[in-house]
């Protein structure tokens, strides 16, 4: 049975998805046993194959590259323990350009400090691109990062969010041992 997915990515990310001489696209196709067709003019990406799970993984890799991740990081989604999550900022701030700029600045922090801190405390990779925050990592880390960003978007202080994350991380380590 043949499955088919279509993903739209920003035009400026098409070249990154393709890679030098199509290397990135070929790597994804080979790893998942799927066929990827890219319409460079419309930035439409079509994925075809007979394994629905591999197509879903491929779709997430393409979305991750489209949302600003380096292809090497996006390919970490080939590991079944890693997840991709995307948070739409317009859901929280509406379509106001000023609110979007303010919230993005709050999430990224001075010189990227807030984003880096959340990455370190949750063991995830995070990209803020356009109107989205994208997260790649293991399930628990992605879930914690999402809650941290939702807390910041709700207006909580950075220090409060970091303290909460540190507490969660300690509890997670306790559960492991």
Secondary structure, DSSP 4 states (H G I P E B T S, - for coil): --EEEEEE--GGGHHHHH-GGGHHHHHHHHHHT-EEEEETTTTEEEEEES-HHHHHHHHHHHHHHHTT--HHHHGGGGSTTEEEEEEETHHHHTT-HHHHHHHHHHHH-GGGHHHHHHHHHHTEEEEEETTEEEEEEEHHHHHHHHHHHHHHHTT--HHHHHHHHHHHHHHHHHHH-
